[in-house]
């Protein structure tokens, strides 16, 4: 068998595995997670980033959400919000970030039955390269002047804050 055919077979198998992971999480695991949140009302913390390259922003679609948002995830025990952001960007997008430009703010949310504290940072990249991992449905660069229609309303508010050069905010999501 030629190496080209073997490579195509490997890529096809990885695609099937990733599709299974996406659907397994979205349809079997996520509903139980949401039920847990409703019953126990946990306190969680997370970090997200407005990731910029030139005049573009990197947005993601999580497998359990129908709209575009900014990348990030939950803070682990003994992890700072910045460390969480670096880890999440590496895991979800293959992006290595060593520093943030600044913190846009800290936001509180009670959506989905959780008591969330969300840290938002602004990050500028020197390259537009990224590798979307299985836990995301999609990831794309968008011009800041041409955002997609189905973008999270909370993210639109964060982008307005960013465009108005606000920093270190403490408000609701």
N, C-alpha and C positions, 0 to 999 in steps of 0.2 A: 504494500500500500504506500502511495507517495506521501511525502511529508505535508503537501498541500491538503490532501484529503483528510489526513489525520488531524491537522490543525482545524479544518472546518468541522470535523466531528467533535473535537474538544470544545470549540466555541458553541456549537449547537447544544451539547450536554450542559455547559455552564448556563446557557440561556434558559433551558428547561428547569434547571435547579433554581435559578433566580426567580423564575415565574412561580414555581411552587412555593418558595419562601414568601414572596409577596402575597399570594392568595391565602396561604396558611395563616399569616399574621393578620391580614385584613379581615378575613371572614371568620376565623376560629378563635384567635387569641384576643384581638382588639375589643370585641364586644364584652368579654369577661373582664378585661382591664377597666373598661368604662363602668361596668357594674360595680366593681370594687371601689372605684373612685366615688361613685354615688353613695355607697353604703358607709365607707370609712372616712371620707372627706380628708385625704392625706395632705400634708404640707410638703410641697415640692419646690425645688429651685432649679432654674435652668439658665443657660446662656445662649444667645443668638447673635448673629452678626449681619450688619449691612456690609456686604462684600462688594467693593468697587474695583473696576479696572477701566481706566480712562473715563468715558462718560456712560459706562454701563454698570448694571447691578446684576449679581448672580442670585437668581431665585430658584427655589426648589418646590417640588410637589411631593409631599409625603404619601406613602401608600394608603394611608387611611383618611386622607383629606382631599376634597375636590378642587382646592384652590392653591394658588401660588403663595409662598411665604418665604421668610428668610431662614437660612440653615442654622441649626444648633441642636441642643439636647439637654438632658438632665445632668445636674452636678452630682458627682459621686462624693461619698464620705471622704473628708480630708482633702478635698480638691477646691481650689479657688475658682471663681467664675472664669477667669482668664484661662486657667489650665483646662477647664472643661471645654471652653471654646476651641482651644488648640486641638484637643483630643477629638472632639466631634467633627471638626472640619477635616481632620486627617482620615477619620473613619468613614464619613459620608461622602467626601469629595476628593480624597487623596491630596488635599491642599496642606502644605506645611506652612504654618504661620508662627512667627517668633514674637510678634508684638502687635498690639492694637494701636490705632491712631488715637482714639479716645473713647470714653464710655458715654454713650448717648443718654442712658438712664437706667433706673431700676423701676420695674412695673409690677403691680399686683393684679392678680386675676383670680376669679372664682369660677371661671368657665369649666364645664365638664365635672363639676363637683369637687375640684381640687382647690387648695389654697396655694396658688403659685406665686413665686417671686421670680421675675424674669429680668436678667441683665442683658442689655443690648449694647453692643460695641460696634464701632466703625473700623473697618479693615480695608486697607488699600493693597492690591496685589500688583506685582511687577510683570506678571504673566497671566493670560486668560485661561491657562491650562488647568483642567480638573478631570477626575475620573469618577463618574457617578457610581455609587455602590448599590447593592441590591435593596437596601432599606428605603430607597427613594424611587418614586415612580418616574420622576423626570428632574432635570436641572438644566437651566439655560441662562445665557446672558441676555439681558434686555436693556435697550437704551432707557436712560432715566426719563426721557421725554416720551417714550412709547411703551408704557407698562401694559401687561396683559389685562384683559377685562376681568377675569376671575382671580383677582389678587385679594388677599386677606385685607379687610377693612382696617384691622389693627396695624398691619404693615404699612398701609397707605398713611395712617397717622404718624408712624415712626418716620417715614420718608419726608413728610411735611416738616417734622421736627428737625430732621437732618438738614433739609434745604434751608430752614430758617436759622441754621447754625446754633441750635440749642444744645446744651450739654448738661450732664449730671442731673437729669430730671428725676423726680420721684412722684409717680402718679399711677393711675390705673391703666391697665392694658387696653 
